[in-house]
Amino acid sequence: MSEGALRAARLALAAAPAGLVTDFDGTLSPIVTDPDAARPLPGVADALEALARRLAVVAVVTGRSALDARARIGVTGLLVVGNHGIEWLAPGAERPDAHPEAQSVGRRLRATLSALPVEPGLRVEEKGLSATIHYREAAEPGLTLVRLLAALEGRLDGLELREGRASLELRPVGVGDKGLALRTIVDRYSLRGLLVLGDDVTDLDMFRAAAELREDGRLTLALIGAVQGGSEVPAEVAGAADVVIDSVEAAASMLRALALDNHDNHEGAEPSVG
């Protein structure tokens, strides 16, 4: 773990009220072949729980469904924003806020997914308001991607298609994204300091939003960290970050170190109304 990155993270979280916003896969949990096997590294859940007691907010913003992400982390005191910013699960809540377009989105997703080819190594993760198509285990991932894109052409029906690391993401257009989620969190909790962690192109909206809020003075201090969750950090992700953290293990070490700090940043932690 870089001492410079840790110092910068400490400064960002000392600008109270401060918050931590982080992705899950490839950031808190290593990238794994089977998405169902993903779990945070040892000590990460305890670190997040400790930080949530001290900071204005600790939020996990993920492509997974909110309940799935919470179950994997095992900490109920976190804000979890699932389905790439569409689904909000408040700390301590039993279920996420109902989305008004859930039925329509689900119907369109199922129709679009029915057009996919059936191939060995292809895995579809349906999450209600979005879906992820994993092709990491395909015998020829490059050719499988070409066939997937061809099958989806003209079949999106109001859905947006984004490429991730050996995956394709399907989500409704104009409903929300990770960038809007981050902006909402900053406003709701009146944040002045922010640490943002992510690893993939699906986190770019979040990185850009943090940079814009810092540039216009809405955030006093913000550190944007790109975590090397797989073989390498995509170039555009590294370019949008302030620091590159060289592994999920290094990110876990940073979180554990931050959790041991004695700063009290919870003043003003109650979210603003609206």
C-alpha positions as CSV (number, residue, x, y, z in Angstrom):
1,M,0.0,0.0,0.0
2,S,1.3,3.4,-1.0
3,E,2.0,5.7,2.0
4,G,1.2,8.7,-0.2
5,A,-2.2,7.3,-1.1
6,L,-3.0,6.5,2.5
7,R,-2.0,10.1,3.6
8,A,-4.2,11.6,0.9
9,A,-7.1,9.3,1.9
10,R,-6.7,10.5,5.5
11,L,-6.8,14.1,4.5
12,A,-9.9,13.6,2.4
13,L,-11.7,11.9,5.3
14,A,-10.6,14.6,7.7
15,A,-12.6,17.2,5.8
16,A,-15.8,16.7,7.9
17,P,-18.5,15.8,7.1
18,A,-16.8,13.2,5.1
19,G,-17.8,10.0,3.4
20,L,-16.5,6.9,1.7
21,V,-18.1,5.7,-1.6
22,T,-16.8,2.4,-3.0
23,D,-17.5,-0.2,-5.7
24,F,-17.7,-3.8,-4.6
25,D,-16.3,-6.3,-7.3
26,G,-12.7,-5.7,-8.0
27,T,-12.5,-3.1,-5.2
28,L,-13.6,-4.7,-1.9
29,S,-13.7,-8.2,-3.4
30,P,-11.2,-9.7,-5.9
31,I,-12.4,-10.4,-9.4
32,V,-13.4,-14.1,-9.5
33,T,-14.5,-16.4,-12.3
34,D,-17.8,-17.2,-10.6
35,P,-19.6,-13.9,-9.5
36,D,-21.5,-15.9,-6.8
37,A,-18.2,-16.6,-5.1
38,A,-17.3,-12.9,-4.6
39,R,-16.7,-11.9,-1.0
40,P,-14.8,-9.0,0.6
41,L,-11.2,-9.7,1.7
42,P,-10.7,-10.5,5.4
43,G,-11.0,-7.5,7.7
44,V,-12.8,-5.3,5.0
45,A,-16.3,-5.7,6.5
46,D,-15.1,-4.8,10.0
47,A,-13.2,-1.8,8.6
48,L,-16.3,-0.6,6.8
49,E,-18.4,-1.0,9.9
50,A,-15.9,1.0,11.9
51,L,-15.8,3.8,9.3
52,A,-19.6,3.9,9.1
53,R,-19.7,4.7,12.9
54,R,-17.3,7.6,12.4
55,L,-18.0,9.1,9.0
56,A,-21.1,10.8,7.7
57,V,-21.7,7.9,5.4
58,V,-20.1,4.8,4.0
59,A,-21.8,3.8,0.7
60,V,-21.2,0.8,-1.6
61,V,-22.3,1.7,-5.1
62,T,-22.4,-1.4,-7.2
63,G,-23.8,-3.1,-10.3
64,R,-25.1,-5.9,-8.0
65,S,-28.6,-5.8,-6.5
66,A,-28.5,-3.9,-3.2
67,L,-29.6,-6.9,-1.1
68,D,-27.0,-9.2,-2.7
69,A,-24.2,-6.7,-2.0
70,R,-25.3,-6.2,1.6
71,A,-25.5,-10.0,2.2
72,R,-22.0,-10.4,0.8
73,I,-20.5,-7.7,3.0
74,G,-22.6,-8.6,6.1
75,V,-22.8,-5.1,7.5
76,T,-26.3,-3.5,7.8
77,G,-25.1,0.0,8.7
78,L,-23.9,0.8,5.2
79,L,-25.8,2.7,2.5
80,V,-25.9,0.3,-0.5
81,V,-26.8,1.7,-3.9
82,G,-27.3,-1.2,-6.3
83,N,-28.0,-1.8,-10.0
84,H,-25.5,0.9,-11.0
85,G,-27.2,3.7,-9.0
86,I,-30.8,2.8,-9.5
87,E,-31.7,0.8,-6.3
88,W,-31.2,2.4,-2.9
89,L,-31.0,0.4,0.4
90,A,-30.7,2.7,3.4
91,P,-28.6,1.7,6.4
92,G,-30.6,-0.7,8.6
93,A,-33.5,-0.9,6.1
94,E,-34.9,-4.4,5.3
95,R,-35.5,-3.8,1.6
96,P,-34.5,-1.2,-1.0
97,D,-36.8,1.7,-2.1
98,A,-39.3,0.4,-4.7
99,H,-38.5,1.7,-8.2
100,P,-41.6,2.9,-10.1
101,E,-40.4,1.4,-13.4
102,A,-39.4,-2.0,-11.9
103,Q,-42.0,-4.1,-13.7
104,S,-41.5,-2.4,-17.1
105,V,-37.7,-2.6,-16.9
106,G,-37.8,-6.3,-15.8
107,R,-40.1,-7.2,-18.8
108,R,-37.8,-5.4,-21.3
109,L,-34.7,-7.0,-19.8
110,R,-36.1,-10.5,-20.1
111,A,-37.1,-9.9,-23.7
112,T,-33.6,-8.6,-24.6
113,L,-31.8,-11.4,-22.8
114,S,-33.9,-14.0,-24.6
115,A,-32.0,-13.0,-27.8
116,L,-28.7,-14.1,-26.4
117,P,-26.9,-17.2,-27.9
118,V,-26.5,-20.2,-25.6
119,E,-22.8,-20.9,-25.3
120,P,-20.6,-22.7,-22.8
121,G,-18.9,-20.3,-20.4
122,L,-21.6,-17.6,-20.8
123,R,-23.3,-16.5,-17.6
124,V,-26.2,-14.1,-17.2
125,E,-26.7,-12.4,-13.9
126,E,-30.2,-10.9,-13.7
127,K,-30.7,-8.3,-11.0
128,G,-34.3,-7.1,-11.6
129,L,-33.4,-3.6,-12.7
130,S,-30.3,-4.5,-14.7
131,A,-28.4,-7.5,-15.9
132,T,-24.7,-8.4,-16.4
133,I,-23.6,-10.8,-19.1
134,H,-20.3,-12.5,-18.1
135,Y,-18.2,-14.1,-20.8
136,R,-14.9,-14.5,-18.9
137,E,-15.2,-18.3,-18.9
138,A,-15.9,-18.6,-22.7
139,A,-13.4,-20.6,-24.7
140,E,-12.8,-17.6,-27.0
141,P,-14.0,-14.5,-25.1
142,G,-13.2,-12.1,-28.0
143,L,-15.4,-14.0,-30.5
144,T,-18.1,-14.5,-27.8
145,L,-18.2,-10.7,-27.3
146,V,-18.7,-10.2,-31.1
147,R,-21.6,-12.7,-31.1
148,L,-23.2,-11.1,-28.1
149,L,-23.0,-7.6,-29.5
150,A,-24.5,-8.9,-32.8
151,A,-27.4,-10.6,-31.0
152,L,-28.2,-7.5,-29.0
153,E,-28.1,-5.1,-31.9
154,G,-31.6,-3.6,-32.3
155,R,-33.0,-5.4,-29.3
156,L,-32.2,-3.0,-26.5
157,D,-35.7,-1.4,-26.2
158,G,-34.8,1.5,-23.9
159,L,-31.9,-0.3,-22.3
160,E,-28.3,1.0,-22.3
161,L,-25.4,-1.4,-23.1
162,R,-22.0,-0.8,-21.5
163,E,-18.9,-2.9,-21.6
164,G,-17.2,-3.9,-18.4
165,R,-14.3,-6.2,-17.6
166,A,-15.1,-9.4,-19.5
167,S,-18.8,-8.5,-19.2
168,L,-21.6,-6.5,-20.7
169,E,-24.0,-4.4,-18.6
170,L,-27.6,-3.8,-19.5
171,R,-29.5,-1.1,-17.6
172,P,-32.5,1.3,-18.3
173,V,-31.6,4.5,-20.1
174,G,-32.1,7.7,-18.1
175,V,-33.0,6.2,-14.8
176,G,-29.7,6.7,-13.0
177,D,-26.1,5.9,-13.0
178,K,-23.2,5.7,-10.5
179,G,-22.3,9.4,-11.1
180,L,-25.8,10.6,-10.2
181,A,-25.8,8.3,-7.2
182,L,-22.5,9.9,-6.0
183,R,-23.9,13.4,-6.5
184,T,-27.0,12.5,-4.5
185,I,-24.9,11.0,-1.7
186,V,-22.8,14.2,-1.5
187,D,-25.9,16.4,-1.4
188,R,-27.9,14.2,1.0
189,Y,-25.1,14.0,3.6
190,S,-23.7,17.5,3.0
191,L,-20.2,16.1,2.4
192,R,-17.1,18.2,2.2
193,G,-14.6,15.3,2.2
194,L,-14.8,12.2,0.0
195,L,-12.8,9.1,-0.7
196,V,-14.0,7.2,-3.9
197,L,-12.8,3.8,-4.9
198,G,-13.5,1.8,-8.0
199,D,-11.8,-0.4,-10.6
200,D,-13.6,-0.6,-13.9
201,V,-15.1,1.5,-16.7
202,T,-18.5,1.2,-15.0
203,D,-17.0,3.4,-12.2
204,L,-16.1,6.2,-14.5
205,D,-19.4,8.1,-14.0
206,M,-18.6,8.1,-10.3
207,F,-15.0,9.3,-10.8
208,R,-16.1,12.1,-13.1
209,A,-18.8,13.3,-10.7
210,A,-16.3,13.4,-7.8
211,A,-13.8,15.4,-9.9
212,E,-16.5,17.9,-11.0
213,L,-17.7,18.4,-7.5
214,R,-14.2,19.0,-6.3
215,E,-13.5,21.4,-9.1
216,D,-16.6,23.5,-8.5
217,G,-15.8,23.7,-4.7
218,R,-18.7,21.6,-3.6
219,L,-16.2,19.2,-2.1
220,T,-13.3,20.6,-0.1
221,L,-11.2,17.5,-0.5
222,A,-11.7,14.4,-2.6
223,L,-9.4,11.5,-3.4
224,I,-10.3,9.3,-6.4
225,G,-8.6,5.9,-6.2
226,A,-8.5,3.3,-9.0
227,V,-8.0,-0.2,-7.7
228,Q,-6.3,-2.8,-9.8
229,G,-9.0,-5.4,-9.3
230,G,-8.0,-7.6,-12.2
231,S,-4.9,-8.0,-14.4
232,E,-4.7,-4.3,-15.0
233,V,-6.6,-1.0,-14.5
234,P,-8.2,0.1,-17.7
235,A,-6.3,3.1,-19.1
236,E,-9.3,5.4,-19.0
237,V,-10.0,4.5,-15.4
238,A,-6.4,5.1,-14.3
239,G,-6.5,8.4,-16.2
240,A,-9.6,9.6,-14.3
241,A,-8.1,8.7,-10.9
242,D,-5.8,10.6,-8.6
243,V,-4.0,7.5,-7.5
244,V,-3.8,3.9,-8.6
245,I,-3.9,1.3,-5.8
246,D,-2.1,-1.7,-7.1
247,S,-4.4,-4.5,-5.8
248,V,-7.6,-5.3,-3.9
249,E,-5.3,-6.4,-1.1
250,A,-3.7,-3.0,-1.0
251,A,-7.1,-1.3,-1.0
252,A,-8.1,-3.6,1.9
253,S,-5.0,-2.6,3.8
254,M,-5.9,1.1,3.3
255,L,-9.4,0.6,4.6
256,R,-8.1,-1.3,7.7
257,A,-5.6,1.5,8.4
258,L,-8.3,4.2,8.0
259,A,-10.6,2.3,10.3
260,L,-7.9,2.4,13.0
261,D,-7.5,6.2,12.8
262,N,-9.0,8.3,15.6
263,H,-10.4,11.2,13.6
264,D,-14.0,12.0,14.5
265,N,-15.7,13.0,11.2
266,H,-19.3,12.3,12.1
267,E,-20.2,15.9,13.0
268,G,-23.0,17.0,10.6
269,A,-23.5,13.4,9.6
270,E,-27.3,13.5,9.5
271,P,-28.5,13.6,5.9
272,S,-30.1,16.8,4.7
273,V,-33.8,16.6,3.8
274,G,-34.6,16.6,0.1
